[in-house]
Amino acid sequence: MSRFSGFPAHVEKYVGTVRGADSRDTEGRERDYHLVYCDHHSGPYVSLLTSGLREHTAGAPLPQEVLCTVHADQERYGRHLTSVIAELLTESNSRVGYGALIMNDRALLPGTEVAGALAAPHPYLADEFDVLLDEDGTPVLQLITLLPITRAESQLVARYGRDALYDRWEQRNVDLTDITRPSAA
């Protein structure tokens, strides 16, 4: 039995129903991981998460998977953002930690201001979601949430730190699952 065997049950407990998965990108090429689609218990949201990325995240204290949670009608944007970042990580055989900015020089998603993501714990799920424990209670997998951010928001983080952005989001009651939201910076 794999030390990750509890991963599907963990996802379903905290996120919702696993609707399906695919291992091919939009051009039909095989990925080194699966992209899993989960419909949330709590409403019209979907989380797109990797399964198998953990085999390609060298140097991490724990193996990692990444995910992005968006409004259900924005699934294609969440899929694109998660896939782009997962591809960067697999190609470079690297990891990402909380607070990391993964940015593009222009908008990643047409019709939005989103130019990248901030790696973070999940802002809307229980703290226990972010780390998968094995049967003995030992941490075996870290789940990194990709919070979509704009170029201006990334500049705010670079200049003043991520707490400044979190404060701005809280002041403006920003819905971090809305890919089409305006910049809070």
C-alpha positions as CSV (number, residue, x, y, z in Angstrom):
1,M,0.0,0.0,0.0
2,S,1.3,3.4,-1.0
3,R,1.9,6.1,1.6
4,F,-0.3,8.3,-0.6
5,S,-3.2,5.9,-0.7
6,G,-5.3,8.2,1.5
7,F,-5.0,11.1,-1.1
8,P,-8.3,10.5,-2.9
9,A,-10.3,10.2,0.4
10,H,-8.5,13.3,1.8
11,V,-9.5,15.3,-1.3
12,E,-13.1,14.2,-1.2
13,K,-13.4,14.9,2.5
14,Y,-12.1,18.5,2.3
15,V,-12.9,19.5,-1.3
16,G,-15.7,17.5,-2.8
17,T,-16.5,14.9,-5.3
18,V,-13.8,13.9,-7.7
19,R,-15.5,14.2,-11.1
20,G,-12.7,12.9,-13.2
21,A,-9.1,13.3,-14.3
22,D,-7.0,13.5,-17.4
23,S,-3.4,13.1,-18.3
24,R,-3.3,15.0,-21.6
25,D,-2.9,18.7,-22.3
26,T,-5.1,20.7,-24.6
27,E,-2.9,19.6,-27.6
28,G,-3.3,15.9,-26.7
29,R,0.2,15.5,-25.3
30,E,0.7,13.2,-22.3
31,R,1.6,15.0,-19.1
32,D,3.8,13.6,-16.3
33,Y,0.9,13.9,-13.9
34,H,-2.9,13.8,-13.9
35,L,-5.2,16.9,-13.6
36,V,-8.0,16.0,-11.2
37,Y,-11.4,17.8,-11.3
38,C,-13.3,18.2,-8.0
39,D,-16.7,19.7,-7.5
40,H,-17.0,21.4,-4.1
41,H,-19.4,20.4,-1.3
42,S,-19.9,24.1,-0.5
43,G,-21.2,25.5,-3.7
44,P,-20.6,26.2,-7.4
45,Y,-16.8,25.9,-7.2
46,V,-14.3,23.5,-8.8
47,S,-10.8,22.7,-7.7
48,L,-8.2,21.5,-10.3
49,L,-5.4,19.6,-8.7
50,T,-2.5,17.6,-9.8
51,S,-1.9,14.0,-8.9
52,G,1.6,12.7,-9.7
53,L,3.4,16.0,-9.6
54,R,4.9,14.7,-6.3
55,E,7.2,12.6,-8.3
56,H,8.8,15.7,-9.8
57,T,9.2,18.2,-6.9
58,A,12.8,17.7,-5.9
59,G,14.1,19.4,-2.8
60,A,10.8,19.8,-1.1
61,P,10.6,18.8,2.6
62,L,7.4,16.9,1.6
63,P,6.3,15.8,-1.9
64,Q,3.9,18.3,-3.3
65,E,0.7,18.6,-5.4
66,V,-0.7,22.0,-6.5
67,L,-4.3,23.1,-7.0
68,C,-6.4,26.1,-7.9
69,T,-10.0,26.6,-6.8
70,V,-12.3,28.7,-9.0
71,H,-15.9,29.4,-9.8
72,A,-17.4,26.4,-11.6
73,D,-18.0,28.5,-14.7
74,Q,-14.3,29.4,-14.8
75,E,-13.0,25.9,-14.8
76,R,-11.1,26.3,-18.1
77,Y,-9.1,29.2,-16.5
78,G,-8.3,27.2,-13.4
79,R,-7.2,24.2,-15.5
80,H,-4.9,26.5,-17.6
81,L,-3.3,28.2,-14.6
82,T,-2.8,24.9,-12.7
83,S,-1.4,23.2,-15.8
84,V,1.0,26.0,-16.8
85,I,2.5,26.1,-13.3
86,A,2.6,22.3,-13.0
87,E,4.4,22.1,-16.3
88,L,7.0,24.7,-15.1
89,L,7.6,22.6,-12.0
90,T,7.9,19.3,-13.9
91,E,10.2,20.8,-16.6
92,S,12.5,22.3,-13.9
93,N,12.1,19.4,-11.5
94,S,11.6,21.9,-8.8
95,R,9.2,22.7,-6.0
96,V,7.2,25.8,-4.8
97,G,6.8,27.0,-1.2
98,Y,4.2,29.2,0.5
99,G,4.7,32.8,-0.5
100,A,6.3,32.0,-3.8
101,L,5.2,34.1,-6.8
102,I,5.0,32.3,-10.1
103,M,4.5,35.1,-12.6
104,N,4.3,35.7,-16.3
105,D,5.2,39.0,-18.0
106,R,1.7,39.4,-19.3
107,A,-1.8,38.1,-18.5
108,L,-2.0,34.3,-18.6
109,L,-5.8,34.2,-19.0
110,P,-7.5,36.1,-21.8
111,G,-10.0,38.6,-20.6
112,T,-8.6,38.7,-17.1
113,E,-5.8,40.6,-15.3
114,V,-4.4,37.3,-13.9
115,A,-0.7,37.1,-14.7
116,G,0.3,34.3,-12.3
117,A,-0.2,32.8,-8.9
118,L,0.8,33.1,-5.2
119,A,1.6,29.8,-3.6
120,A,-0.3,29.5,-0.3
121,P,-2.4,27.4,2.1
122,H,-5.9,27.1,0.9
123,P,-7.8,30.2,2.0
124,Y,-11.3,28.6,2.3
125,L,-10.7,25.0,3.4
126,A,-9.7,23.7,6.9
127,D,-6.1,23.9,7.8
128,E,-5.9,20.1,7.9
129,F,-6.4,20.1,4.1
130,D,-3.0,21.4,3.3
131,V,-1.0,18.3,4.5
132,L,-1.9,14.7,3.9
133,L,-1.1,12.4,6.9
134,D,-0.5,8.7,6.6
135,E,-2.2,6.1,8.9
136,D,0.4,6.9,11.7
137,G,-0.3,10.6,11.5
138,T,3.0,11.4,9.7
139,P,2.9,14.1,7.1
140,V,3.5,12.6,3.6
141,L,2.2,15.2,1.1
142,Q,1.8,19.0,1.0
143,L,-1.0,20.5,-1.0
144,I,0.0,24.0,-2.4
145,T,-2.9,26.3,-3.4
146,L,-2.3,28.6,-6.4
147,L,-4.1,31.9,-5.7
148,P,-4.5,33.7,-9.0
149,I,-3.0,37.2,-8.9
150,T,-2.5,40.2,-11.1
151,R,0.8,41.8,-12.1
152,A,0.0,44.8,-9.8
153,E,-0.7,42.5,-6.9
154,S,2.6,40.6,-7.5
155,Q,4.4,44.0,-7.4
156,L,2.7,44.8,-4.1
157,V,4.0,41.5,-2.7
158,A,7.5,42.1,-4.1
159,R,7.7,45.5,-2.5
160,Y,5.8,45.1,0.8
161,G,5.5,41.3,1.4
162,R,2.6,39.0,1.0
163,D,0.9,40.2,4.2
164,A,0.3,43.6,2.5
165,L,-1.6,41.7,-0.2
166,Y,-3.5,39.6,2.2
167,D,-4.5,42.8,4.1
168,R,-5.7,44.4,0.9
169,W,-7.7,41.3,0.0
170,E,-9.3,41.2,3.4
171,Q,-10.1,45.0,3.4
172,R,-11.8,44.6,0.0
173,N,-13.5,41.3,0.8
174,V,-11.9,39.8,-2.4
175,D,-13.3,36.5,-3.7
176,L,-10.1,34.6,-4.4
177,T,-11.9,32.0,-6.4
178,D,-13.0,34.6,-9.0
179,I,-10.5,34.7,-11.9
180,T,-12.2,37.7,-13.5
181,R,-12.0,39.9,-10.4
182,P,-10.2,43.2,-10.7
183,S,-6.8,43.8,-9.1
184,A,-6.8,44.7,-5.5
185,A,-3.5,46.6,-5.8
